[in-house]
Amino acid sequence: MAAASWYHRDISRVVAEELLAKAGRDGCFLVRDSESVSGAYALCLLFQRHVHTYRILPNDEGLLSVQTIQGIQAKCFRTLPDLISAYQQPNNGLVTPLLYPVHRARQAADEDSDGEDGRGSGHTGSTGPAGGSGPGMWLSAPITARTLISQQLHQRLQEQVHSSPASDFMGFMAEYLNHHLQLDLEALRHGHPQLRHLSTALVTACRALHSEIDFTLAGLETLARVFDPLASPRSPAREQGLLTSDPDLELLLNKISTVNHLLSSLEKKVLKSLQETVSRHNLMLPSVAAAPPPATKPLAVQSFEVKVGKSQRAALTVDVELGTVAITKRGSGSPEETITQDKILQLIKYQSMQSKVRLVYDREPQRSLSRDFVFPSARKREAFCQLLQLMKIQHSNLDEPDLISVYVGTWNMGSTPPPRSLASWLTSRGLGHTQDETTACIPHDIYVIGTQENSLGDREWVEFLRASLKTLMAIDYRVVALQCLWSIKIVVLVKPEHERRISHVHTSSVKTGIANTLGNKGAVGVSFLFNGTSFGFVNCHLASGSEKTHRRNQNYSDILRSLVLGDKQLSAFDLTLRFTHLFWFGDLNYRLDMDVQDILAHVTKKEFEALLTVDQLNLEREKNKVFLRFSEGDISFPPTYRYERGSRDTYMWQKFKPTGVRINVPSWCDRILWKSHPETHVVCNSYGCTDDIVTSDHSPVFATFEVGVTSQFVPKKAPGSGPEPLACIEWESIEVIVKTASRSKCYIEFHSYCLEEAQRSGENTSQSCDIPGFLKLGWSAKNLPVLNPILPDLEYLGDQHLLLSIKGVESCESYGECCIAMRSMIGSMAQQFETFLFHRGEETGSMCGWMKVRVPKDRCSTRERLYAPQVPQLGSAPPQAPAMGDAEPSPAMLCRSRPRSLPEPAASYTNPAYFIFEGVP
């Protein structure tokens, strides 16, 4: 059954309210997916020009019910259409019955206009809440339905294939799904569950695997006999394989089991043999020199009570002077294990549980072990982490970095193998703002490489990048993450010394091809923590064609909404607010709105400013359609698309197709943008493209950044030496204006890594809607919580940020989110703050207020850094976009971020909400 027309799937709250406002009649309604509860829905209903939102929640049995006013008995329904039909009657607890459904607009399949065909010939439609299928449907399906099932499964197979859709194995599977699946279905229908045709297909597809395993088994057995002459000369599984000419699946599984056993036992055999050799010949291994004794005042040994596993209690004893951590189980007189500081590889703080930590350490050569410990509170966990960081500093010559360099590259490879050398791309040499020759070969701390239309295999591409960097930099870079979606790939590489500083790695991908089911267009993303700083990277390939601007904007919104990256506790926040630094790059495919001959004339004269005024991405950013509050470096290089392959002298702007000639004007399709939390340090040191890599019709683009990072804070005063004074975050008032047709009461949620857990305010104390389409909310001090950070030190708090979310009391859905830097709020007097609200990539309102962060007098010391923190001054003129090498302006200031290279218009705001902040009645 198709989805009901009043069900609008995952549209945003703002879009839902706009649709109801256009309908304009009391009783108009629609249903969308809930933003706050997975698997739930939101019923949006218009009455007296205001939108009322009700949550539709499933219970443990899957029955649906509406959360209505108190005193009305909740009714349960099996399907969403049944529920809607019931609430079309009066007196059911809603402000008005459901009278006029607002229908979903039909969207035609949107094919790429450049002829970049997606893999696969169709797509599987969304079933919606009213449809579904199960095993019973399969068994009772008629012949035509079983054929449709076969086609749908074949399509799923194509969607799952990323790199090699035409491999032999996939060919066998496609043959089965197209021709033999129906025979197995028919047999299953008559009570024969053996799936004989599937078994035959698997045996045929895996035939080549037998010989590969036989070859591997022979080598492993030979190596085992070298170190253990008594080992069996040949495994029974291989003997059986040699005796039969028709191997089956059971034999293949036996062989795989034998390989698994040999691999797991071989290391033990070799280790035992080598140990006997060392003992027999009295060989001495070199000893490690002891660390020099510290010159500082000795610290007392500290002990922490922790929980290990589900219920076991233990004590962690930290001796900073000796450089050891001892683990002692409760009731035991001696430590179960003692770990020296040089064996500690990583300390990972859980984000889902503020009192939990994971300790990763070396236990024996080539093997690491991780153990989880739960402390009584987040403060105790923080004290333990501080002591370990202090111990590492005292016993090591390496300091934690304040600044790191980040390289970001993007290249549409045009489905062609790369050249032998990528030196110009990886060293930022070519056209535009490039690095000086004396610094071009200085290795960066992090390399993030994004590609589109990359025909290489995943492993082959990663090893090619590592080998290229090793040749250029003489460093064996480590792989942090690889994420692929068909031919869209992102690779993150770091220096070996930073490997232990990386944690909480997440990857994700989103398809935005035809009907959002094909992966020829879409995005891949990676996020992680570098010590205490969160990073996000998104590589995308958006819809092509000069006329597809709206489609590209929609691709951006879909990626922003669907990409699952960062801390899960922040999943309700806009993706652009979840990270200290977010970098977004790729083949964005935005074009130039100008005649091709005029473009070529401007390019010849290097008049890029005139072209940038008609750049679609700049124009859409100007309208606040995409990339709100993002920054981009100055573009001083020619358009990177569409060149003649083999040369960079000619643009091939004509594309001949069976339907006629297609015009692809030269454009800056390949871009790199970024967005950072307010009062953080980011400097773009280069932004350009290569001029000597000519295998594709796109030129590779690069950008390099100097980025400020934070490490585990170590206070001047040793933790645990006395009662901890508390810092506090106090609010005098908050005023919020949100774009909404609702009159719901709201509350504010406060999130920060410096808090033990998320906090929430009471309901707003004042409310008005004098401006149509906007709701003004106010909170006084008595309805706002006093927040106590887990550490009271000035230096620590200066690096922290608060994330705030405005949520409706009825729907628990967000009306907008924002980020506030704490550095400029520290002091004894309340400071004013002003900022925008965002939700799902849209600007949804504004927030202003007064707050202060009070720090105990004995915790006000700071240290020198390699960069100066950027603190905004309220009341100053809106800053212009920074030049290359200048610090980024703070997003906390109430000013619109405008694309570079565009003239500044007269100061004006199209959103009436901002007039309130500007003092305009």
Secondary structure as UniProt FT lines:
FT   TURN            5..6
FT   TURN            9..10
FT   HELIX           13..23
FT   TURN            26..27
FT   STRAND          28..33
FT   TURN            38..39
FT   STRAND          41..47
FT   TURN            48..49
FT   STRAND          50..58
FT   TURN            60..61
FT   STRAND          64..66
FT   TURN            70..71
FT   HELIX           80..86
FT   TURN            87..88
FT   STRAND          100..101
FT   TURN            113..114
FT   TURN            128..130
FT   HELIX           135..140
FT   HELIX           143..160
FT   TURN            165..166
FT   HELIX           168..175
FT   HELIX           176..180
FT   HELIX           181..189
FT   TURN            190..191
FT   TURN            193..194
FT   HELIX           196..205
FT   HELIX           207..227
FT   TURN            229..230
FT   HELIX           236..243
FT   HELIX           249..281
FT   STRAND          302..308
FT   TURN            309..311
FT   STRAND          312..319
FT   TURN            320..323
FT   STRAND          324..329
FT   TURN            330..331
FT   STRAND          337..340
FT   HELIX           341..343
FT   STRAND          344..349
FT   TURN            354..355
FT   STRAND          356..364
FT   TURN            365..366
FT   STRAND          367..374
FT   HELIX           378..394
FT   STRAND          403..412
FT   TURN            414..415
FT   HELIX           423..426
FT   TURN            427..428
FT   STRAND          431..433
FT   TURN            437..441
FT   STRAND          446..452
FT   HELIX           458..473
FT   STRAND          478..485
FT   TURN            486..487
FT   STRAND          488..494
FT   HELIX           496..501
FT   STRAND          502..511
FT   HELIX           514..516
FT   TURN            519..520
FT   STRAND          522..530
FT   TURN            531..532
FT   STRAND          533..541
FT   TURN            546..547
FT   HELIX           549..562
FT   HELIX           568..570
FT   TURN            571..572
FT   HELIX           575..577
FT   STRAND          581..587
FT   HELIX           596..604
FT   TURN            605..606
FT   HELIX           608..612
FT   TURN            613..614
FT   HELIX           616..622
FT   TURN            623..624
FT   TURN            628..629
FT   STRAND          631..632
FT   TURN            645..646
FT   STRAND          654..657
FT   TURN            658..659
FT   STRAND          660..663
FT   STRAND          670..676
FT   TURN            678..679
FT   STRAND          682..689
FT   STRAND          701..708
FT   TURN            719..720
FT   STRAND          728..739
FT   STRAND          746..751
FT   TURN            753..754
FT   STRAND          759..760
FT   STRAND          766..768
FT   TURN            772..773
FT   STRAND          774..780
FT   HELIX           781..783
FT   HELIX           794..797
FT   TURN            798..799
FT   STRAND          801..808
FT   TURN            809..811
FT   STRAND          814..821
FT   HELIX           823..825
FT   STRAND          831..839
FT   TURN            840..841
FT   STRAND          842..854
FT   HELIX           857..859
FT   TURN            874..875
FT   TURN            884..885
FT   TURN            891..892
FT   TURN            900..901
FT   HELIX           913..918
//
